[in-house]
Amino acid sequence: MEPEQGRVIDFATAAKAARVTAANAARATAANAARVTAAKSARTPVRGADSTEPRLLRQIYGEILRDERRDQDRSLEDVARTVGMSKQYLSEVERGRKEASSEMLRSVCDALELPMEQLLARGIRRMTAHRTLRTTGHAGVELCAA
């Protein structure tokens, strides 16, 4: 096959066009990643106590269960296997994305050797601390000098 007549190939121009195309693609990819991250952040519940939104009970219980599991240096897989659930489901419970039944909470507490009463008491303390912080702007702890 013969090359087209009258067409001159300038390799420098072609290389520059390829670099510009690659740079534009990289910028578009970065911009798309930023949009996806922003959308995920908008859907993700805020874990910190500085949130002005009331926290859901499932979020609080999930945090307590995750903290307890990590304190025991146990993996999601280990606890999920002991309970008889998938590690994905346990992860969603810990992140406050899924509402676990009372039976499921009991099973996870048993696997962690955490009395259910302690889960409830810790949940009440966290809810109270969060409510105090939300309404007063401080944690409600005062230090008094003697």
MODELLER restraints for C-alpha pairs under 7 A, 6 or more apart:
rsr = mdl.restraints
at = mdl.atoms
rsr.add(forms.Gaussian(group=physical.xy_distance, feature=features.Distance(at['CA:49:A'], at['CA:130:A']), mean=5.74, stdev=0.5))
rsr.add(forms.Gaussian(group=physical.xy_distance, feature=features.Distance(at['CA:52:A'], at['CA:134:A']), mean=5.71, stdev=0.5))
rsr.add(forms.Gaussian(group=physical.xy_distance, feature=features.Distance(at['CA:58:A'], at['CA:96:A']), mean=5.09, stdev=0.5))
rsr.add(forms.Gaussian(group=physical.xy_distance, feature=features.Distance(at['CA:58:A'], at['CA:99:A']), mean=5.74, stdev=0.5))
rsr.add(forms.Gaussian(group=physical.xy_distance, feature=features.Distance(at['CA:59:A'], at['CA:95:A']), mean=6.39, stdev=0.5))
rsr.add(forms.Gaussian(group=physical.xy_distance, feature=features.Distance(at['CA:59:A'], at['CA:96:A']), mean=3.88, stdev=0.5))
rsr.add(forms.Gaussian(group=physical.xy_distance, feature=features.Distance(at['CA:60:A'], at['CA:123:A']), mean=6.08, stdev=0.5))
rsr.add(forms.Gaussian(group=physical.xy_distance, feature=features.Distance(at['CA:61:A'], at['CA:123:A']), mean=6.21, stdev=0.5))
rsr.add(forms.Gaussian(group=physical.xy_distance, feature=features.Distance(at['CA:62:A'], at['CA:93:A']), mean=5.54, stdev=0.5))
rsr.add(forms.Gaussian(group=physical.xy_distance, feature=features.Distance(at['CA:62:A'], at['CA:94:A']), mean=3.67, stdev=0.5))
rsr.add(forms.Gaussian(group=physical.xy_distance, feature=features.Distance(at['CA:62:A'], at['CA:95:A']), mean=5.74, stdev=0.5))
rsr.add(forms.Gaussian(group=physical.xy_distance, feature=features.Distance(at['CA:62:A'], at['CA:96:A']), mean=5.39, stdev=0.5))
rsr.add(forms.Gaussian(group=physical.xy_distance, feature=features.Distance(at['CA:63:A'], at['CA:94:A']), mean=5.77, stdev=0.5))
rsr.add(forms.Gaussian(group=physical.xy_distance, feature=features.Distance(at['CA:63:A'], at['CA:95:A']), mean=6.80, stdev=0.5))
rsr.add(forms.Gaussian(group=physical.xy_distance, feature=features.Distance(at['CA:65:A'], at['CA:94:A']), mean=6.34, stdev=0.5))
rsr.add(forms.Gaussian(group=physical.xy_distance, feature=features.Distance(at['CA:66:A'], at['CA:94:A']), mean=5.56, stdev=0.5))
rsr.add(forms.Gaussian(group=physical.xy_distance, feature=features.Distance(at['CA:69:A'], at['CA:112:A']), mean=6.68, stdev=0.5))
rsr.add(forms.Gaussian(group=physical.xy_distance, feature=features.Distance(at['CA:76:A'], at['CA:87:A']), mean=5.64, stdev=0.5))
rsr.add(forms.Gaussian(group=physical.xy_distance, feature=features.Distance(at['CA:77:A'], at['CA:87:A']), mean=5.32, stdev=0.5))
rsr.add(forms.Gaussian(group=physical.xy_distance, feature=features.Distance(at['CA:79:A'], at['CA:111:A']), mean=6.37, stdev=0.5))
rsr.add(forms.Gaussian(group=physical.xy_distance, feature=features.Distance(at['CA:80:A'], at['CA:86:A']), mean=5.76, stdev=0.5))
rsr.add(forms.Gaussian(group=physical.xy_distance, feature=features.Distance(at['CA:80:A'], at['CA:87:A']), mean=5.20, stdev=0.5))
rsr.add(forms.Gaussian(group=physical.xy_distance, feature=features.Distance(at['CA:80:A'], at['CA:90:A']), mean=6.37, stdev=0.5))
rsr.add(forms.Gaussian(group=physical.xy_distance, feature=features.Distance(at['CA:82:A'], at['CA:111:A']), mean=6.20, stdev=0.5))
rsr.add(forms.Gaussian(group=physical.xy_distance, feature=features.Distance(at['CA:83:A'], at['CA:107:A']), mean=5.82, stdev=0.5))
rsr.add(forms.Gaussian(group=physical.xy_distance, feature=features.Distance(at['CA:83:A'], at['CA:108:A']), mean=6.06, stdev=0.5))
rsr.add(forms.Gaussian(group=physical.xy_distance, feature=features.Distance(at['CA:83:A'], at['CA:111:A']), mean=6.29, stdev=0.5))
rsr.add(forms.Gaussian(group=physical.xy_distance, feature=features.Distance(at['CA:92:A'], at['CA:98:A']), mean=5.55, stdev=0.5))
rsr.add(forms.Gaussian(group=physical.xy_distance, feature=features.Distance(at['CA:93:A'], at['CA:99:A']), mean=6.58, stdev=0.5))
rsr.add(forms.Gaussian(group=physical.xy_distance, feature=features.Distance(at['CA:93:A'], at['CA:100:A']), mean=6.43, stdev=0.5))
rsr.add(forms.Gaussian(group=physical.xy_distance, feature=features.Distance(at['CA:106:A'], at['CA:116:A']), mean=6.43, stdev=0.5))
rsr.add(forms.Gaussian(group=physical.xy_distance, feature=features.Distance(at['CA:109:A'], at['CA:115:A']), mean=6.30, stdev=0.5))
rsr.add(forms.Gaussian(group=physical.xy_distance, feature=features.Distance(at['CA:109:A'], at['CA:116:A']), mean=6.18, stdev=0.5))
rsr.add(forms.Gaussian(group=physical.xy_distance, feature=features.Distance(at['CA:129:A'], at['CA:139:A']), mean=6.43, stdev=0.5))
rsr.add(forms.Gaussian(group=physical.xy_distance, feature=features.Distance(at['CA:132:A'], at['CA:139:A']), mean=6.15, stdev=0.5))
rsr.add(forms.Gaussian(group=physical.xy_distance, feature=features.Distance(at['CA:132:A'], at['CA:140:A']), mean=6.35, stdev=0.5))
rsr.add(forms.Gaussian(group=physical.xy_distance, feature=features.Distance(at['CA:133:A'], at['CA:139:A']), mean=4.87, stdev=0.5))
